[in-house]
């Protein structure tokens, strides 16, 4: 399988690339700065800005069988609780997603999009512990949540439009709980509502990367938005 990875120079994106190559897949990574990714066999680097629609087209040659996007909003510091940076205006990820799904629909053989979302997005918010919901509502993370919600909307709209046109575009929105470090271990898949997820539930970044490659390879989570933890 040939996979296009968006956000490949980020922490999750790099792990996705490593996991996919380990499984024998080939990768194209669209990156703004090629020096941020180590060159390796099976990896094609394409320089471009995902915000610019015309930069997406070169990344679709060769045509990917699936697209995995691990894009994240930029923050003032590395802390997930930091305020958004000046480079992350409202709808940053949603606008990128709108351009991306249009490019995918124009590329007929590309049928699958796997998106890094977050627990608390969309219909998973109601099932989370009250403390978590309050934290999302009042901390700087609410900005990320709003943009992730819009990404969710853009992705689902594209699937519905594809269906109306007789297409077969599909997606998986991956909603991990709080990240932790460590090796990839068994993943627990929760209902899309997030019901049952504990206040202290975590998942390693390597586990998230492995699950995203699983989602690209399989049809089990097509059209779904699973909440995942270890």
GROMACS elastic network, one bead per residue, 0.5 to 0.9 nm:
[ bonds ]
;  ai    aj funct       b0    kb
    1    24     6  0.79794   500
    1    25     6  0.51300   500
    1    26     6  0.65366   500
    1    27     6  0.86440   500
    1    64     6  0.77401   500
    1    65     6  0.61317   500
    1    66     6  0.78714   500
    1   217     6  0.81952   500
    2    25     6  0.58190   500
    2    27     6  0.57527   500
    2    28     6  0.76899   500
    2    62     6  0.81008   500
    2    63     6  0.76773   500
    2    65     6  0.54435   500
    2    66     6  0.69119   500
    2    67     6  0.87948   500
    3    20     6  0.82186   500
    3    25     6  0.71705   500
    3    26     6  0.63370   500
    3    28     6  0.63451   500
    3    29     6  0.85452   500
    3    63     6  0.85683   500
    3    64     6  0.50485   500
    3    65     6  0.59343   500
    3    66     6  0.50541   500
    3    67     6  0.55550   500
    3    68     6  0.70704   500
    3   216     6  0.84283   500
    4    26     6  0.86998   500
    4    27     6  0.57534   500
    4    29     6  0.58503   500
    4    30     6  0.76619   500
    4    59     6  0.72685   500
    4    60     6  0.74806   500
    4    63     6  0.84904   500
    4    64     6  0.57460   500
    4    65     6  0.80695   500
    4    66     6  0.64939   500
    4    68     6  0.62126   500
    4    69     6  0.81481   500
    5     8     6  0.56633   500
    5    13     6  0.71307   500
    5    16     6  0.79447   500
    5    17     6  0.73316   500
    5    27     6  0.69375   500
    5    28     6  0.61913   500
    5    30     6  0.67518   500
    5    66     6  0.87766   500
    5    67     6  0.59246   500
    5    69     6  0.56688   500
    5    70     6  0.73929   500
    6     9     6  0.84439   500
    6    13     6  0.73190   500
    6    28     6  0.87054   500
    6    29     6  0.61330   500
    6    30     6  0.57614   500
    6    31     6  0.74725   500
    6    50     6  0.77585   500
    6    67     6  0.75907   500
    6    68     6  0.62689   500
    6    70     6  0.59165   500
    6    71     6  0.62722   500
    7    10     6  0.56423   500
    7    11     6  0.87538   500
    7    12     6  0.81493   500
    7    13     6  0.54716   500
    7    14     6  0.82346   500
    7    29     6  0.76900   500
    7    30     6  0.72551   500
    7    31     6  0.69267   500
    7    50     6  0.87028   500
    7    68     6  0.87103   500
    7    69     6  0.61402   500
    7    72     6  0.75356   500
    8    11     6  0.79712   500
    8    12     6  0.75540   500
    8    14     6  0.52411   500
    8    15     6  0.83267   500
    8    16     6  0.76311   500
    8    17     6  0.69537   500
    8    29     6  0.57982   500
    8    30     6  0.70778   500
    8    31     6  0.68024   500
    8    37     6  0.77212   500
    8    69     6  0.80430   500
    8    70     6  0.69256   500
    8    71     6  0.79696   500
    9    12     6  0.82390   500
    9    13     6  0.58700   500
    9    14     6  0.56679   500
    9    29     6  0.83477   500
    9    30     6  0.88585   500
    9    31     6  0.67791   500
    9    32     6  0.88348   500
    9    33     6  0.83116   500
    9    34     6  0.84659   500
    9    36     6  0.58912   500
    9    37     6  0.58271   500
   10    14     6  0.59739   500
   10    15     6  0.86014   500
   10    36     6  0.88041   500
   10    70     6  0.74813   500
   10    71     6  0.75257   500
   10    72     6  0.82047   500
   11    14     6  0.56289   500
   11    15     6  0.67093   500
   11    16     6  0.89629   500
   11    70     6  0.87427   500
   11   205     6  0.79477   500
   12    15     6  0.51892   500
   12    16     6  0.62047   500
   12    17     6  0.87817   500
   12    70     6  0.63173   500
   12    71     6  0.86944   500
   12   116     6  0.88521   500
   12   205     6  0.62071   500
   12   206     6  0.75338   500
   12   208     6  0.76613   500
   12   209     6  0.62525   500
   13    16     6  0.50011   500
   13    17     6  0.63078   500
   13    18     6  0.87151   500
   13    68     6  0.86240   500
   13    69     6  0.77052   500
   13    70     6  0.53434   500
   13    71     6  0.77379   500
   13   209     6  0.75596   500
   14    17     6  0.51782   500
   14    18     6  0.62969   500
   14    19     6  0.86601   500
   14    37     6  0.77211   500
   14   209     6  0.87090   500
   15    18     6  0.50663   500
   15    19     6  0.60479   500
   15    20     6  0.84943   500
   15   205     6  0.76857   500
   15   206     6  0.62481   500
   15   208     6  0.88122   500
   15   209     6  0.57694   500
   15   210     6  0.81338   500
   16    19     6  0.51599   500
   16    20     6  0.60373   500
   16    21     6  0.85386   500
   16    68     6  0.83304   500
   16    70     6  0.83567   500
   16   206     6  0.79654   500
   16   208     6  0.83865   500
   16   210     6  0.67921   500
   16   212     6  0.73399   500
   16   213     6  0.68405   500
   17    20     6  0.52343   500
   17    21     6  0.61107   500
   17    22     6  0.84656   500
   17    26     6  0.88460   500
   17    27     6  0.69372   500
   17    29     6  0.83510   500
   17    43     6  0.81174   500
   17   209     6  0.84176   500
   18    21     6  0.53260   500
   18    22     6  0.60727   500
   18    23     6  0.87403   500
   18   209     6  0.88992   500
   19    22     6  0.50676   500
   19    23     6  0.64058   500
   19    24     6  0.89539   500
   19    25     6  0.89191   500
   19   206     6  0.84184   500
   19   209     6  0.70027   500
   19   210     6  0.62835   500
   19   213     6  0.73355   500
   20    23     6  0.51564   500
   20    24     6  0.65910   500
   20    25     6  0.54054   500
   20    26     6  0.73576   500
   20    27     6  0.76442   500
   20   209     6  0.88289   500
   20   210     6  0.80805   500
   20   213     6  0.63304   500
   21    24     6  0.50520   500
   21    25     6  0.50101   500
   21    26     6  0.60818   500
   21    27     6  0.72506   500
   21    41     6  0.83826   500
   21    42     6  0.66110   500
   21    43     6  0.79400   500
   22    25     6  0.74133   500
   24    42     6  0.83774   500
   25    42     6  0.73831   500
   26    41     6  0.84854   500
   26    43     6  0.61485   500
   26    44     6  0.81213   500
   27    42     6  0.60786   500
   27    44     6  0.60790   500
   27    45     6  0.84655   500
   27    64     6  0.83979   500
   28    42     6  0.84336   500
   28    43     6  0.58282   500
   28    45     6  0.58711   500
   28    46     6  0.70344   500
   28    59     6  0.66848   500
   28    60     6  0.82295   500
   28    61     6  0.86291   500
   28    62     6  0.83801   500
   28    64     6  0.80825   500
   29    43     6  0.72943   500
   29    44     6  0.62569   500
   29    45     6  0.51140   500
   29    46     6  0.60565   500
   29    47     6  0.83692   500
   29    59     6  0.73837   500
   30    34     6  0.86759   500
   30    44     6  0.86750   500
   30    45     6  0.62466   500
   30    47     6  0.58220   500
   30    48     6  0.59838   500
   30    49     6  0.75398   500
   30    50     6  0.74106   500
   30    55     6  0.86115   500
   30    56     6  0.78026   500
   30    58     6  0.89259   500
   30    59     6  0.62184   500
   31    34     6  0.60042   500
   31    36     6  0.83088   500
   31    37     6  0.84486   500
   31    45     6  0.71050   500
   31    46     6  0.62680   500
   31    47     6  0.51413   500
   31    48     6  0.56278   500
   31    49     6  0.67139   500
   31    50     6  0.79211   500
   32    36     6  0.88529   500
   32    46     6  0.83401   500
   32    47     6  0.54003   500
   32    49     6  0.53515   500
   32    50     6  0.80872   500
   33    36     6  0.58972   500
   33    37     6  0.80660   500
   33    47     6  0.67272   500
   33    48     6  0.81063   500
   34    37     6  0.58711   500
   34    38     6  0.82876   500
   34    39     6  0.88600   500
   34    45     6  0.67670   500
   34    46     6  0.76986   500
   34    47     6  0.64072   500
   35    38     6  0.71621   500
   35    39     6  0.88034   500
   37    45     6  0.83423   500
   39    42     6  0.89869   500
   39    43     6  0.68271   500
   39    44     6  0.81303   500
   39    45     6  0.79810   500
   40    43     6  0.56992   500
   40    44     6  0.84230   500
   41    44     6  0.84078   500
   45    59     6  0.85224   500
   46    55     6  0.89622   500
   46    58     6  0.72857   500
   46    59     6  0.61033   500
   47    55     6  0.80416   500
   47    58     6  0.89893   500
   47    59     6  0.85864   500
   48    51     6  0.87520   500
   48    52     6  0.77916   500
   48    54     6  0.88606   500
   48    55     6  0.51906   500
   48    56     6  0.72862   500
   48    58     6  0.87070   500
   48    59     6  0.84817   500
   49    52     6  0.55558   500
   49    53     6  0.83466   500
   49    54     6  0.89787   500
   49    55     6  0.60847   500
   49    56     6  0.78006   500
   50    53     6  0.69305   500
   50    54     6  0.88850   500
   50    55     6  0.66054   500
   50    56     6  0.63954   500
   50    96     6  0.61057   500
   50    97     6  0.88711   500
   50    99     6  0.83477   500
   50   100     6  0.80344   500
   51    55     6  0.80829   500
   51    56     6  0.86484   500
   51    92     6  0.78632   500
   51    93     6  0.84895   500
   51    95     6  0.72529   500
   51    96     6  0.52091   500
   51    97     6  0.88830   500
   51    99     6  0.77969   500
   52    55     6  0.54474   500
   52    56     6  0.71054   500
   52    96     6  0.79899   500
   52    99     6  0.81705   500
   53    56     6  0.54779   500
   53    57     6  0.74594   500
   53    96     6  0.81832   500
   53    99     6  0.58935   500
   53   100     6  0.77258   500
   53   103     6  0.81617   500
   54    57     6  0.58835   500
   54    58     6  0.80659   500
   55    58     6  0.63885   500
   55    59     6  0.74700   500
   56    59     6  0.54397   500
   56    60     6  0.69726   500
   56    99     6  0.82797   500
   56   100     6  0.73296   500
   56   103     6  0.72683   500
   57    60     6  0.54235   500
   57    61     6  0.74806   500
   57   103     6  0.71793   500
   58    61     6  0.56812   500
   58    62     6  0.85378   500
   59    62     6  0.75581   500
   59    63     6  0.80925   500
   59    64     6  0.86889   500
   60    64     6  0.62372   500
   60   103     6  0.84281   500
   60   104     6  0.84430   500
   60   107     6  0.76431   500
   61    64     6  0.75142   500
   63    66     6  0.88028   500
   63   107     6  0.71242   500
   63   108     6  0.87843   500
   63   109     6  0.70530   500
   63   110     6  0.68325   500
   64    67     6  0.66959   500
   64   107     6  0.86562   500
   64   109     6  0.75397   500
   64   110     6  0.57588   500
   64   111     6  0.88198   500
   65   109     6  0.64611   500
   65   111     6  0.65869   500
   65   112     6  0.70365   500
   65   216     6  0.87569   500
   66   109     6  0.88851   500
   66   110     6  0.57095   500
   66   111     6  0.63064   500
   66   113     6  0.58617   500
   66   114     6  0.77183   500
   66   216     6  0.62257   500
   66   217     6  0.83996   500
   67   104     6  0.83008   500
   67   110     6  0.77018   500
   67   111     6  0.85092   500
   67   112     6  0.62580   500
   67   114     6  0.62156   500
   67   115     6  0.83939   500
   67   216     6  0.77022   500
   68   112     6  0.84341   500
   68   113     6  0.58692   500
   68   115     6  0.59907   500
   68   116     6  0.79454   500
   68   212     6  0.73701   500
   68   213     6  0.79116   500
   68   216     6  0.74166   500
   69    97     6  0.89886   500
   69   113     6  0.76274   500
   69   114     6  0.62790   500
   69   115     6  0.50367   500
   69   116     6  0.61879   500
   70   114     6  0.86179   500
   70   115     6  0.64737   500
   70   116     6  0.50924   500
   70   117     6  0.82889   500
   71    93     6  0.73070   500
   71   115     6  0.83397   500
   71   116     6  0.71269   500
   72    93     6  0.71698   500
   72   116     6  0.82379   500
   72   117     6  0.87736   500
   72   144     6  0.82073   500
   72   148     6  0.89595   500
   73    84     6  0.71332   500
   73    85     6  0.83160   500
   73    87     6  0.84875   500
   73    88     6  0.58938   500
   73    89     6  0.88024   500
   73    92     6  0.72321   500
   73    93     6  0.67572   500
   73   143     6  0.89734   500
   73   144     6  0.66193   500
   73   147     6  0.83058   500
   74    77     6  0.85148   500
   74    78     6  0.88413   500
   74    83     6  0.89389   500
   74    84     6  0.59753   500
   74    85     6  0.56893   500
   74    86     6  0.82843   500
   74    87     6  0.65751   500
   74    88     6  0.55629   500
   75    78     6  0.66915   500
   75    79     6  0.77326   500
   75    80     6  0.76968   500
   75    81     6  0.86080   500
   75    82     6  0.59094   500
   75    83     6  0.57991   500
   75    86     6  0.82727   500
   75    87     6  0.83056   500
   75    88     6  0.74606   500
   76    79     6  0.82595   500
   76    82     6  0.60305   500
   76    83     6  0.58912   500
   76    84     6  0.58016   500
   76    86     6  0.80063   500
   77    80     6  0.80131   500
   77    81     6  0.86479   500
   77    82     6  0.58925   500
   77    83     6  0.78815   500
   77    84     6  0.86269   500
   77    85     6  0.82399   500
   78    81     6  0.85076   500
   78    82     6  0.72983   500
   79    82     6  0.53245   500
   79    83     6  0.89271   500
   80    83     6  0.85074   500
   80   140     6  0.85192   500
   80   141     6  0.70993   500
   81   139     6  0.69435   500
   81   140     6  0.57936   500
   81   141     6  0.58298   500
   82    85     6  0.86204   500
   82   139     6  0.87723   500
   82   140     6  0.62107   500
   82   141     6  0.75466   500
   83   139     6  0.88238   500
   83   140     6  0.53389   500
   83   141     6  0.76465   500
   83   143     6  0.81581   500
   84    87     6  0.78294   500
   84    88     6  0.59338   500
   84    89     6  0.78886   500
   84   140     6  0.76040   500
   84   141     6  0.86679   500
   84   143     6  0.73592   500
   84   144     6  0.80728   500
   85    88     6  0.54465   500
   85    89     6  0.79648   500
   86    89     6  0.66457   500
   87    92     6  0.85577   500
   88    91     6  0.81685   500
   88    92     6  0.58621   500
   88    93     6  0.84208   500
   89    92     6  0.55937   500
   90    93     6  0.82522   500
   90    94     6  0.85110   500
   90   143     6  0.77787   500
   90   144     6  0.89923   500
   90   146     6  0.83653   500
   90   147     6  0.67862   500
   91    95     6  0.57012   500
   91    96     6  0.83052   500
   91   146     6  0.82533   500
   91   147     6  0.55020   500
   91   148     6  0.87458   500
   91   150     6  0.71455   500
   91   151     6  0.83247   500
   92    95     6  0.54856   500
   92    96     6  0.64074   500
   92    97     6  0.86940   500
   92   147     6  0.71983   500
   93    96     6  0.50661   500
   93    97     6  0.60164   500
   93    98     6  0.86200   500
   93   147     6  0.62447   500
   93   148     6  0.72709   500
   93   150     6  0.80632   500
   93   151     6  0.64932   500
   94    98     6  0.61438   500
   94    99     6  0.87070   500
   94   147     6  0.61282   500
   94   148     6  0.72452   500
   94   149     6  0.83848   500
   94   150     6  0.54164   500
   94   152     6  0.82070   500
   94   153     6  0.84365   500
   94   154     6  0.67968   500
   95    98     6  0.50708   500
   95    99     6  0.63849   500
   95   100     6  0.85601   500
   95   150     6  0.87462   500
   95   151     6  0.80126   500
   95   154     6  0.85636   500
   96    99     6  0.52569   500
   96   100     6  0.60827   500
   96   101     6  0.87322   500
   96   151     6  0.86125   500
   97   101     6  0.60556   500
   97   102     6  0.84673   500
   97   150     6  0.89690   500
   97   151     6  0.61161   500
   97   154     6  0.66804   500
   97   155     6  0.72336   500
   98   101     6  0.54874   500
   98   102     6  0.63496   500
   98   103     6  0.87721   500
   98   151     6  0.78626   500
   98   154     6  0.58590   500
   98   155     6  0.75740   500
   98   158     6  0.82953   500
   99   102     6  0.53085   500
   99   103     6  0.63353   500
   99   104     6  0.87817   500
  100   103     6  0.51006   500
  100   104     6  0.61717   500
  100   105     6  0.86563   500
  101   105     6  0.61015   500
  101   106     6  0.85227   500
  101   113     6  0.82515   500
  101   154     6  0.80151   500
  101   155     6  0.69861   500
  101   158     6  0.64579   500
  101   159     6  0.89366   500
  102   105     6  0.51607   500
  102   106     6  0.62600   500
  102   107     6  0.87295   500
  102   158     6  0.76601   500
  103   106     6  0.50287   500
  103   107     6  0.63030   500
  104   107     6  0.50206   500
  104   108     6  0.73069   500
  104   109     6  0.86599   500
  104   110     6  0.60551   500
  104   111     6  0.75201   500
  104   112     6  0.85209   500
  104   113     6  0.83580   500
  104   169     6  0.81791   500
  105   108     6  0.61948   500
  105   109     6  0.88667   500
  105   110     6  0.74588   500
  105   111     6  0.79588   500
  105   158     6  0.81441   500
  105   162     6  0.74546   500
  105   167     6  0.82876   500
  105   169     6  0.70321   500
  106   110     6  0.86799   500
  107   110     6  0.57356   500
  107   111     6  0.85147   500
  108   111     6  0.72594   500
  108   167     6  0.85629   500
  108   169     6  0.88170   500
  110   113     6  0.83558   500
  110   169     6  0.75585   500
  111   167     6  0.87536   500
  111   168     6  0.62783   500
  111   170     6  0.59975   500
  111   171     6  0.82725   500
  112   168     6  0.86966   500
  112   169     6  0.60256   500
  112   170     6  0.50149   500
  112   171     6  0.54846   500
  112   172     6  0.79929   500
  112   216     6  0.67504   500
  112   222     6  0.83394   500
  113   155     6  0.86550   500
  113   169     6  0.79634   500
  113   170     6  0.63622   500
  113   172     6  0.64442   500
  113   173     6  0.84032   500
  113   216     6  0.73292   500
  114   170     6  0.87373   500
  114   171     6  0.56001   500
  114   173     6  0.60397   500
  114   174     6  0.71821   500
  114   212     6  0.65654   500
  114   213     6  0.83236   500
  114   215     6  0.67634   500
  114   216     6  0.63076   500
  115   151     6  0.88029   500
  115   152     6  0.87825   500
  115   155     6  0.88502   500
  115   171     6  0.75472   500
  115   172     6  0.62459   500
  115   174     6  0.59184   500
  115   175     6  0.86936   500
  115   212     6  0.79428   500
  116   148     6  0.89996   500
  116   172     6  0.87733   500
  116   173     6  0.63159   500
  116   174     6  0.51650   500
  116   175     6  0.66760   500
  116   176     6  0.80039   500
  116   208     6  0.86984   500
  116   212     6  0.78616   500
  117   121     6  0.71745   500
  117   145     6  0.88784   500
  117   148     6  0.61698   500
  117   149     6  0.85659   500
  117   151     6  0.82738   500
  117   152     6  0.79623   500
  117   173     6  0.60007   500
  117   174     6  0.53398   500
  117   176     6  0.71089   500
  117   225     6  0.85793   500
  118   121     6  0.57910   500
  118   124     6  0.89359   500
  118   145     6  0.77613   500
  118   148     6  0.74356   500
  118   173     6  0.85897   500
  118   174     6  0.68961   500
  118   176     6  0.51391   500
  118   177     6  0.65438   500
  118   178     6  0.85330   500
  118   227     6  0.77568   500
  119   122     6  0.85842   500
  119   124     6  0.62269   500
  119   125     6  0.71477   500
  119   128     6  0.80885   500
  119   174     6  0.83986   500
  119   176     6  0.53677   500
  119   177     6  0.52169   500
  119   178     6  0.81247   500
  119   192     6  0.89741   500
  119   194     6  0.70747   500
  119   226     6  0.87549   500
  119   227     6  0.59046   500
  119   228     6  0.79103   500
  120   123     6  0.75408   500
  120   124     6  0.50255   500
  120   126     6  0.76842   500
  120   127     6  0.82149   500
  120   128     6  0.68309   500
  120   132     6  0.83993   500
  120   133     6  0.74529   500
  120   136     6  0.79094   500
  120   145     6  0.73450   500
  120   175     6  0.78485   500
  120   177     6  0.83800   500
  120   193     6  0.87241   500
  120   194     6  0.75983   500
  120   227     6  0.88310   500
  121   124     6  0.56377   500
  121   125     6  0.57853   500
  121   145     6  0.60930   500
  121   146     6  0.79986   500
  121   148     6  0.64300   500
  121   149     6  0.56415   500
  121   152     6  0.80272   500
  121   175     6  0.75119   500
  122   125     6  0.61266   500
  122   126     6  0.86802   500
  122   145     6  0.87293   500
  122   148     6  0.82514   500
  122   149     6  0.56528   500
  122   150     6  0.89731   500
  122   152     6  0.72765   500
  122   153     6  0.87386   500
  122   193     6  0.85363   500
  123   126     6  0.64661   500
  123   127     6  0.79953   500
  123   192     6  0.68634   500
  123   193     6  0.54295   500
  123   194     6  0.80168   500
  124   127     6  0.57199   500
  124   128     6  0.69313   500
  124   175     6  0.84612   500
  124   191     6  0.81894   500
  124   192     6  0.56007   500
  124   195     6  0.76199   500
  124   225     6  0.86237   500
  124   226     6  0.88173   500
  124   227     6  0.74870   500
  125   128     6  0.56425   500
  125   129     6  0.88556   500
  125   132     6  0.89906   500
  125   133     6  0.68719   500
  125   193     6  0.68788   500
  125   194     6  0.69470   500
  126   129     6  0.82265   500
  126   130     6  0.86003   500
  126   133     6  0.78936   500
  126   193     6  0.66256   500
  126   194     6  0.73994   500
  126   195     6  0.77868   500
  127   130     6  0.86825   500
  127   191     6  0.89699   500
  127   192     6  0.86709   500
  127   193     6  0.51935   500
  127   196     6  0.70805   500
  127   197     6  0.76469   500
  128   131     6  0.83144   500
  128   132     6  0.64356   500
  128   133     6  0.65105   500
  128   193     6  0.79625   500
  128   194     6  0.56965   500
  128   195     6  0.62083   500
  128   196     6  0.74866   500
  128   197     6  0.63397   500
  128   198     6  0.77017   500
  128   199     6  0.78271   500
  129   132     6  0.53390   500
  129   133     6  0.64620   500
  129   134     6  0.88490   500
  129   195     6  0.85697   500
  129   196     6  0.85133   500
  129   197     6  0.75056   500
  129   198     6  0.69502   500
  129   199     6  0.60153   500
  130   133     6  0.50594   500
  130   134     6  0.61797   500
  130   135     6  0.85411   500
  130   199     6  0.88333   500
  131   134     6  0.51916   500
  131   135     6  0.61536   500
  131   136     6  0.87191   500
  131   199     6  0.76649   500
  132   135     6  0.50172   500
  132   136     6  0.62385   500
  132   137     6  0.86087   500
  132   199     6  0.69061   500
  133   136     6  0.51712   500
  133   137     6  0.61905   500
  133   138     6  0.87991   500
  134   138     6  0.62187   500
  134   139     6  0.83149   500
  135   138     6  0.54014   500
  135   139     6  0.56137   500
  135   140     6  0.89508   500
  135   141     6  0.80737   500
  135   142     6  0.83626   500
  136   139     6  0.56248   500
  136   140     6  0.76573   500
  136   141     6  0.57369   500
  136   142     6  0.51520   500
  136   143     6  0.88889   500
  136   145     6  0.75846   500
  137   140     6  0.83724   500
  137   141     6  0.78528   500
  137   142     6  0.56201   500
  138   141     6  0.79620   500
  138   142     6  0.68510   500
  139   142     6  0.60278   500
  139   143     6  0.85509   500
  140   143     6  0.59825   500
  140   144     6  0.77769   500
  141   144     6  0.52710   500
  141   145     6  0.63247   500
  141   146     6  0.88233   500
  142   146     6  0.61990   500
  142   147     6  0.87408   500
  143   146     6  0.53176   500
  143   147     6  0.65164   500
  143   148     6  0.87212   500
  144   147     6  0.52520   500
  144   148     6  0.60930   500
  144   149     6  0.85686   500
  145   148     6  0.50216   500
  145   149     6  0.60868   500
  145   150     6  0.86703   500
  146   149     6  0.50882   500
  146   150     6  0.64339   500
  146   151     6  0.88057   500
  147   150     6  0.50548   500
  147   151     6  0.62706   500
  147   152     6  0.86566   500
  148   152     6  0.61756   500
  148   153     6  0.86430   500
  149   152     6  0.50363   500
  149   153     6  0.63528   500
  149   154     6  0.88120   500
  150   154     6  0.61921   500
  150   155     6  0.85717   500
  151   154     6  0.51250   500
  151   155     6  0.61263   500
  151   156     6  0.86333   500
  152   155     6  0.52573   500
  152   156     6  0.62635   500
  152   157     6  0.86148   500
  152   173     6  0.73845   500
  153   156     6  0.52989   500
  153   157     6  0.60819   500
  153   158     6  0.86286   500
  154   157     6  0.51738   500
  154   158     6  0.62795   500
  154   159     6  0.88777   500
  155   158     6  0.52293   500
  155   159     6  0.65178   500
  155   160     6  0.89102   500
  155   170     6  0.89041   500
  155   171     6  0.73933   500
  155   173     6  0.86112   500
  156   159     6  0.51197   500
  156   160     6  0.63181   500
  156   161     6  0.86303   500
  156   170     6  0.88459   500
  156   171     6  0.80820   500
  156   223     6  0.81886   500
  157   160     6  0.51804   500
  157   161     6  0.61276   500
  157   162     6  0.85309   500
  158   161     6  0.50744   500
  158   162     6  0.60544   500
  158   163     6  0.86292   500
  158   169     6  0.78868   500
  158   170     6  0.86798   500
  159   162     6  0.50181   500
  159   163     6  0.62396   500
  159   164     6  0.87491   500
  159   167     6  0.85378   500
  159   168     6  0.79405   500
  159   169     6  0.58495   500
  159   170     6  0.60053   500
  159   171     6  0.75819   500
  159   223     6  0.82690   500
  160   163     6  0.51021   500
  160   164     6  0.63422   500
  160   165     6  0.87288   500
  160   169     6  0.89008   500
  161   164     6  0.51626   500
  161   165     6  0.63238   500
  161   166     6  0.87065   500
  161   167     6  0.82909   500
  162   165     6  0.51032   500
  162   166     6  0.61937   500
  162   168     6  0.63714   500
  162   169     6  0.60173   500
  162   170     6  0.86156   500
  163   166     6  0.50058   500
  163   167     6  0.52868   500
  163   168     6  0.65111   500
  163   169     6  0.76726   500
  164   167     6  0.73695   500
  165   168     6  0.89668   500
  170   222     6  0.60954   500
  170   223     6  0.60506   500
  171   215     6  0.88745   500
  171   216     6  0.87885   500
  171   221     6  0.80623   500
  171   222     6  0.55334   500
  171   223     6  0.52632   500
  171   224     6  0.72580   500
  171   225     6  0.87027   500
  172   212     6  0.85444   500
  172   215     6  0.67797   500
  172   216     6  0.81720   500
  172   221     6  0.59287   500
  172   222     6  0.53999   500
  172   223     6  0.56530   500
  172   224     6  0.53710   500
  172   225     6  0.58264   500
  172   226     6  0.79014   500
  173   221     6  0.86050   500
  173   222     6  0.88108   500
  173   223     6  0.79024   500
  173   224     6  0.63471   500
  173   226     6  0.68228   500
  173   227     6  0.88217   500
  174   208     6  0.82979   500
  174   211     6  0.83432   500
  174   212     6  0.71303   500
  174   215     6  0.86242   500
  174   224     6  0.83442   500
  174   225     6  0.56289   500
  174   226     6  0.56995   500
  174   227     6  0.65488   500
  174   228     6  0.74170   500
  175   192     6  0.84903   500
  175   225     6  0.65446   500
  175   226     6  0.58875   500
  175   228     6  0.60624   500
  175   229     6  0.89253   500
  176   179     6  0.75120   500
  176   202     6  0.80824   500
  176   203     6  0.69483   500
  176   208     6  0.69759   500
  176   226     6  0.82179   500
  176   227     6  0.56171   500
  176   229     6  0.61410   500
  177   197     6  0.84232   500
  177   200     6  0.89896   500
  177   201     6  0.65048   500
  177   202     6  0.55439   500
  177   203     6  0.63272   500
  177   227     6  0.71694   500
  177   228     6  0.63686   500
  177   229     6  0.58587   500
  178   200     6  0.80927   500
  178   201     6  0.67944   500
  178   203     6  0.62680   500
  178   204     6  0.84488   500
  178   229     6  0.81806   500
  179   202     6  0.56846   500
  179   203     6  0.51654   500
  179   204     6  0.55424   500
  179   205     6  0.60192   500
  179   208     6  0.87303   500
  179   229     6  0.89267   500
  180   202     6  0.62291   500
  180   203     6  0.56468   500
  180   205     6  0.63430   500
  181   203     6  0.80199   500
  181   204     6  0.50818   500
  181   205     6  0.62657   500
  181   206     6  0.78071   500
  182   185     6  0.85861   500
  182   203     6  0.88893   500
  182   204     6  0.56689   500
  182   205     6  0.74548   500
  182   206     6  0.70879   500
  182   207     6  0.86160   500
  183   204     6  0.67117   500
  183   205     6  0.80371   500
  183   206     6  0.58405   500
  183   207     6  0.70494   500
  184   187     6  0.84714   500
  184   203     6  0.87248   500
  184   204     6  0.64052   500
  184   205     6  0.75223   500
  184   208     6  0.78274   500
  184   209     6  0.83632   500
  184   210     6  0.71541   500
  184   230     6  0.88802   500
  185   203     6  0.86319   500
  185   204     6  0.77834   500
  185   206     6  0.81079   500
  185   207     6  0.58754   500
  185   230     6  0.67261   500
  186   207     6  0.74137   500
  186   229     6  0.86747   500
  186   230     6  0.59464   500
  187   203     6  0.79122   500
  187   207     6  0.68088   500
  187   208     6  0.82656   500
  187   211     6  0.76394   500
  187   228     6  0.65192   500
  187   229     6  0.57635   500
  188   227     6  0.84077   500
  188   228     6  0.56174   500
  188   229     6  0.52229   500
  188   230     6  0.54500   500
  189   192     6  0.88607   500
  189   226     6  0.62570   500
  189   227     6  0.59681   500
  189   229     6  0.67908   500
  189   230     6  0.86235   500
  190   193     6  0.79266   500
  190   194     6  0.60708   500
  190   195     6  0.71799   500
  190   196     6  0.74032   500
  190   197     6  0.72846   500
  190   226     6  0.62318   500
  190   227     6  0.51132   500
  190   228     6  0.59216   500
  190   229     6  0.78766   500
  191   194     6  0.54428   500
  191   195     6  0.63015   500
  191   196     6  0.82468   500
  191   225     6  0.84786   500
  191   226     6  0.61998   500
  191   227     6  0.63960   500
  191   228     6  0.88264   500
  192   195     6  0.77530   500
  192   224     6  0.74940   500
  192   225     6  0.56290   500
  192   227     6  0.57485   500
  193   196     6  0.88962   500
  193   225     6  0.89651   500
  193   226     6  0.84353   500
  193   227     6  0.77886   500
  194   197     6  0.58789   500
  194   226     6  0.81652   500
  194   227     6  0.59042   500
  194   228     6  0.86950   500
  195   198     6  0.88597   500
  197   200     6  0.84548   500
  197   201     6  0.65753   500
  197   227     6  0.85080   500
  197   228     6  0.88417   500
  197   229     6  0.81788   500
  198   201     6  0.51327   500
  198   202     6  0.88667   500
  199   202     6  0.89857   500
  201   229     6  0.64362   500
  201   230     6  0.75241   500
  202   228     6  0.87545   500
  202   229     6  0.55967   500
  202   230     6  0.62567   500
  203   206     6  0.84108   500
  203   207     6  0.66125   500
  203   208     6  0.70921   500
  203   228     6  0.75016   500
  204   207     6  0.51620   500
  204   208     6  0.65128   500
  204   209     6  0.88260   500
  204   229     6  0.81806   500
  204   230     6  0.73305   500
  205   208     6  0.50423   500
  205   209     6  0.62560   500
  205   210     6  0.86731   500
  206   209     6  0.50555   500
  206   210     6  0.61773   500
  206   211     6  0.85859   500
  207   210     6  0.51501   500
  207   211     6  0.61551   500
  207   212     6  0.86439   500
  207   229     6  0.85114   500
  207   230     6  0.76852   500
  208   211     6  0.51096   500
  208   212     6  0.61838   500
  208   213     6  0.87652   500
  208   228     6  0.80040   500
  208   229     6  0.84329   500
  209   212     6  0.51588   500
  209   213     6  0.64297   500
  209   214     6  0.86539   500
  210   213     6  0.52554   500
  210   214     6  0.61880   500
  210   215     6  0.86843   500
  211   215     6  0.61221   500
  211   216     6  0.86720   500
  211   228     6  0.88284   500
  212   216     6  0.63542   500
  212   217     6  0.87445   500
  213   216     6  0.50227   500
  213   217     6  0.62710   500
  213   218     6  0.86516   500
  214   217     6  0.51196   500
  214   218     6  0.60211   500
  215   218     6  0.52705   500
  215   219     6  0.69375   500
  215   220     6  0.73330   500
  215   221     6  0.64073   500
  215   222     6  0.78349   500
  216   219     6  0.77549   500
  218   221     6  0.74090   500
  218   222     6  0.81095   500
  219   222     6  0.52214   500
  219   223     6  0.89640   500
  220   224     6  0.87241   500
  221   224     6  0.52330   500
  221   225     6  0.74423   500
  221   226     6  0.74405   500
  222   225     6  0.84973   500
